[in-house]
């Protein structure tokens, strides 16, 4: 019988900003199988370093694998990390991370304590969201997902005085929650950068550029 790689099956038993970030990321880019007791996280090859961060977080002793994925006639290389553990899957279920996440409308944010919600949301942003800088003072943070989670994100932002807009995508049955306001984006930048080197590197660089630009504008306005 093939021996499975070892890792910390209980890495998510105690929440912290880092573990909450990874829960948000897994909610976006992970998939679980209750049958095989496995959590798989797959991302594009150019972001491989991010999977290495997750692997380090759970002290995984195995390998990150690569495979060629074909979609709409185009092929590209993906990387994936596979973690097999019943305690881990049970813990994922505790946070509403269920099999076939793409087809399940669940508000996972409700299972995250308030003090870790921002970290969770920023992890989810790195997985399913996008950050845009349109000009020196214009840009956006956008979350993409199923209706229940996006509605919960919008509600959380409203409770914390962050202005956002929710829209249904015309091309699919998904919704976006977007933050445009300059002051609110500056706050999100500060929260994102406070996570250190944990976030996705290419987005962290973009957030740093936005933060630097917004800070200069704030100083001029003062």
KAWO-V412825 format. One record per helix or strand. SS is the DSSP state (hx for helix, st for strand). FROM is the first residue (numbers start at 1). TO is the last residue. Records with the same first field share a line. If there is no record, write none. Layout:
SS: FROM-TO + FROM-TO
This chain:
hx: 17-29 + 45-57 + 86-94 + 101-103 + 108-111 + 114-128 + 147-159 + 182-193 + 201-221
st: 30-33 + 38-44 + 65-71 + 74-84 + 130-133 + 139-145 + 165-168 + 175-179
